[in-house]
Amino acid sequence: MKKVYGSAAEALDGLLSDGMLIAAGGFGLCGIPELLLQAIKEAGTKDLTFASNNAGVDDFGIGILLQTRQVKKMISSYVGENAEFMRQYLSGELELEFNPQGTLAERMRAGGAGIPGFYTRTGVGTQIAEGKEHKDFHGETYIMEEGIFADLAIVKAWKADTSGNAIFRKTARNFNPPAAMCGKVCVMEVEEIVEPGELDPDHIHLPGIYVHRLIQGTHEKRIEKVTTRPAA
């Protein structure tokens, strides 16, 4: 089955629809599927719900879709560094479902494993627990969190073979693999695509069985904040 496509627009052809749930990889500004997000922006798909650790910044990552009002709801952990996100949320234009980072990653992983829900102590006694089922195990209270089953997953890897077996670098590995797993269809952008057999099987972070389409492209290396010592 052909998995390699010529562009982000080609790879997303026939997969986008208004009101869909998209799981997106990325951690801060690392590992963001920027080419696929730009293609979604250009496609004009709207009323989207994104499950993603964060929304990037105003002009990068999911932030570019906030600017065009294509996002209806965010399921995320960290929403700082994004003035437009804050403005839309405080004005009631954007729905927000907060998740602790570990809970969000596990919700994605659970969806990919076909697990509809799980219990966790994280969030007990806080606003996170409101409206959720509580259950006691061995004298401790837990809340139930639901697995995320996304209509589409978009992720970014460092290197992959043409079958979709992928390697992620550094913190890009935090959310990209579980995001890829929980989508009915996963589209992945890669910095380098190689032939099957060129990657060490022991180094694979995501098996190609989870990846349906992939593209290769040039990516921007951004630094969210730079702190340096004063000049001597």
Secondary structure per residue as TSV (DSSP state, phi and psi in degrees):
chain	resnum	aa	ss	phi	psi
A	1	M	-	360.0	132.4
A	2	K	-	-68.7	127.9
A	3	K	-	-117.7	-23.6
A	4	V	B	-88.8	126.5
A	5	Y	-	-116.8	162.4
A	6	G	S	-80.5	-23.3
A	7	S	S	-154.8	167.9
A	8	A	H	-63.6	-40.7
A	9	A	H	-62.5	-41.5
A	10	E	H	-65.6	-40.3
A	11	A	H	-67.8	-27.5
A	12	L	H	-94.2	-3.4
A	13	D	T	-58.2	126.0
A	14	G	T	83.0	-1.0
A	15	L	T	-104.2	-18.2
A	16	L	-	-93.4	141.2
A	17	S	-	-154.0	147.9
A	18	D	T	-60.3	141.7
A	19	G	T	81.7	7.7
A	20	M	-	-80.6	162.4
A	21	L	E	-101.7	123.9
A	22	I	E	-119.0	128.7
A	23	A	E	-94.9	125.9
A	24	A	E	-122.2	135.4
A	25	G	-	-78.1	172.3
A	26	G	-	128.0	148.2
A	27	F	B	-141.9	107.3
A	28	G	T	66.2	-125.4
A	29	L	T	-105.2	13.6
A	30	C	B	-99.7	130.5
A	31	G	S	73.9	26.0
A	32	I	-	-83.4	130.9
A	33	P	-	-75.7	71.2
A	34	E	H	-65.4	-36.1
A	35	L	H	-68.5	-39.2
A	36	L	H	-70.8	-37.7
A	37	L	H	-64.1	-39.9
A	38	Q	H	-64.4	-37.9
A	39	A	H	-67.2	-36.6
A	40	I	H	-65.4	-40.5
A	41	K	H	-59.8	-47.0
A	42	E	H	-68.3	-27.9
A	43	A	H	-73.4	-21.9
A	44	G	T	78.0	13.7
A	45	T	-	-62.4	134.4
A	46	K	-	-129.0	178.0
A	47	D	S	55.8	40.7
A	48	L	E	-86.9	145.8
A	49	T	E	-109.8	127.8
A	50	F	E	-112.6	128.6
A	51	A	E	-100.5	110.4
A	52	S	-	-157.7	145.3
A	53	N	S	-54.3	-39.8
A	54	N	B	-150.8	176.2
A	55	A	-	-109.7	23.1
A	56	G	-	68.7	-148.1
A	57	V	B	-122.4	-178.4
A	58	D	T	-57.0	-35.3
A	59	D	T	-117.9	22.6
A	60	F	B	-155.2	146.8
A	61	G	T	73.3	-150.4
A	62	I	T	-63.0	-18.5
A	63	G	H	-54.8	-30.7
A	64	I	H	-70.3	-25.6
A	65	L	H	-83.6	-24.6
A	66	L	H	-68.2	-37.8
A	67	Q	H	-61.3	-34.6
A	68	T	T	-95.7	8.5
A	69	R	T	59.9	35.5
A	70	Q	-	-92.9	-9.0
A	71	V	E	-104.6	127.0
A	72	K	E	-94.4	-35.9
A	73	K	E	-148.2	143.7
A	74	M	E	-117.0	132.9
A	75	I	E	-110.8	102.6
A	76	S	E	-153.3	175.1
A	77	S	S	-109.6	-39.9
A	78	Y	B	-130.4	125.9
A	79	V	-	-125.6	18.0
A	80	G	T	-74.1	172.2
A	81	E	T	67.0	16.8
A	82	N	-	-136.3	96.1
A	83	A	H	-65.0	-37.8
A	84	E	H	-68.7	-37.4
A	85	F	H	-57.6	-49.8
A	86	M	H	-60.3	-44.6
A	87	R	H	-62.0	-46.1
A	88	Q	H	-66.6	-38.7
A	89	Y	H	-67.4	-47.4
A	90	L	H	-67.2	-26.7
A	91	S	T	-88.1	-3.0
A	92	G	T	83.4	10.2
A	93	E	S	-81.8	-21.5
A	94	L	S	-126.6	128.2
A	95	E	E	-80.7	146.6
A	96	L	E	-138.5	127.0
A	97	E	E	-116.7	105.9
A	98	F	E	-77.7	139.0
A	99	N	-	-135.0	136.1
A	100	P	-	-57.1	148.4
A	101	Q	H	-57.3	-45.7
A	102	G	H	-63.9	-37.1
A	103	T	H	-65.7	-43.1
A	104	L	H	-63.3	-44.4
A	105	A	H	-61.7	-41.0
A	106	E	H	-71.4	-33.2
A	107	R	H	-62.0	-40.4
A	108	M	H	-67.6	-47.2
A	109	R	H	-61.4	-39.9
A	110	A	H	-62.8	-43.8
A	111	G	H	-59.0	-41.6
A	112	G	H	-66.3	-27.1
A	113	A	T	-92.4	2.8
A	114	G	T	77.6	21.0
A	115	I	-	-97.0	117.3
A	116	P	-	-74.5	-22.8
A	117	G	E	-166.8	162.3
A	118	F	E	-153.3	161.9
A	119	Y	E	-104.0	142.4
A	120	T	E	-146.6	149.9
A	121	R	S	-82.2	-17.9
A	122	T	T	-63.9	124.2
A	123	G	T	97.9	-8.7
A	124	V	T	-60.8	132.1
A	125	G	T	83.0	6.8
A	126	T	S	-121.4	179.6
A	127	Q	G	-62.1	-24.7
A	128	I	G	-59.1	-31.9
A	129	A	G	-84.8	-10.3
A	130	E	T	-61.8	128.1
A	131	G	T	80.5	3.3
A	132	K	S	-105.2	152.7
A	133	E	-	-64.9	135.3
A	134	H	E	-111.1	142.9
A	135	K	E	-149.1	140.4
A	136	D	E	-96.2	134.2
A	137	F	E	-128.4	120.6
A	138	H	T	52.5	41.0
A	139	G	T	82.4	2.4
A	140	E	E	-115.8	142.6
A	141	T	E	-91.3	136.1
A	142	Y	E	-126.2	156.8
A	143	I	E	-114.7	151.9
A	144	M	E	-93.4	131.4
A	145	E	E	-115.3	144.1
A	146	E	E	-91.9	144.2
A	147	G	-	-66.4	150.4
A	148	I	-	-97.1	124.3
A	149	F	-	-117.3	96.1
A	150	A	B	-86.1	150.4
A	151	D	S	-69.4	-32.9
A	152	L	E	-148.4	140.7
A	153	A	E	-116.4	134.8
A	154	I	E	-125.0	126.6
A	155	V	E	-139.8	169.1
A	156	K	E	-132.5	128.6
A	157	A	E	-117.5	163.0
A	158	W	E	-78.5	-49.7
A	159	K	E	-145.3	143.7
A	160	A	E	-150.7	157.9
A	161	D	E	-94.4	174.6
A	162	T	T	-67.9	-10.6
A	163	S	T	-89.1	-7.1
A	164	G	-	97.8	-2.0
A	165	N	-	-64.4	126.4
A	166	A	E	-128.5	152.4
A	167	I	E	-122.4	132.1
A	168	F	-	-110.7	151.3
A	169	R	-	-109.8	135.6
A	170	K	G	54.4	-133.3
A	171	T	G	-73.4	-8.1
A	172	A	G	-65.4	-15.7
A	173	R	G	-80.6	-14.4
A	174	N	T	-60.3	-52.8
A	175	F	T	-114.5	-18.0
A	176	N	H	-62.7	-48.2
A	177	P	H	-60.2	-49.2
A	178	P	H	-65.7	-33.5
A	179	A	H	-63.5	-43.1
A	180	A	H	-61.0	-38.5
A	181	M	H	-67.2	-32.9
A	182	C	T	-89.2	-1.6
A	183	G	B	-89.3	141.2
A	184	K	S	-59.5	-36.5
A	185	V	S	-131.3	135.2
A	186	C	E	-117.5	127.9
A	187	V	E	-115.1	128.8
A	188	M	E	-124.0	133.9
A	189	E	E	-102.7	144.9
A	190	V	E	-136.3	145.6
A	191	E	E	-75.5	-32.8
A	192	E	E	-145.5	131.3
A	193	I	E	-112.5	131.1
A	194	V	E	-122.6	175.5
A	195	E	-	-83.9	154.0
A	196	P	T	-55.4	138.3
A	197	G	T	97.0	-14.7
A	198	E	S	-82.3	-17.8
A	199	L	S	-98.9	139.4
A	200	D	-	-66.9	121.6
A	201	P	G	-55.2	-30.8
A	202	D	G	-73.2	-10.9
A	203	H	G	-101.4	-2.7
A	204	I	-	-71.7	127.7
A	205	H	S	-96.6	-26.2
A	206	L	B	-137.4	117.9
A	207	P	-	-66.9	146.6
A	208	G	G	-63.7	-14.3
A	209	I	G	-62.2	-24.1
A	210	Y	G	-85.9	-12.5
A	211	V	-	-106.1	125.7
A	212	H	-	-101.4	-34.0
A	213	R	E	-143.4	147.0
A	214	L	E	-147.1	155.4
A	215	I	E	-135.3	157.2
A	216	Q	E	-114.0	139.5
A	217	G	-	-161.0	171.8
A	218	T	-	-83.7	133.7
A	219	H	-	-121.3	150.3
A	220	E	-	-90.4	135.8
A	221	K	-	-101.7	103.9
A	222	R	-	-105.9	151.1
A	223	I	-	-117.2	124.5
A	224	E	S	-68.6	-45.9
A	225	K	-	-140.7	135.4
A	226	V	-	-115.4	125.2
A	227	T	-	-119.7	123.1
A	228	T	-	-127.9	161.2
A	229	R	-	-75.8	148.3
A	230	P	-	-60.1	147.0
A	231	A	-	-62.2	139.4
A	232	A	-	-68.7	360.0
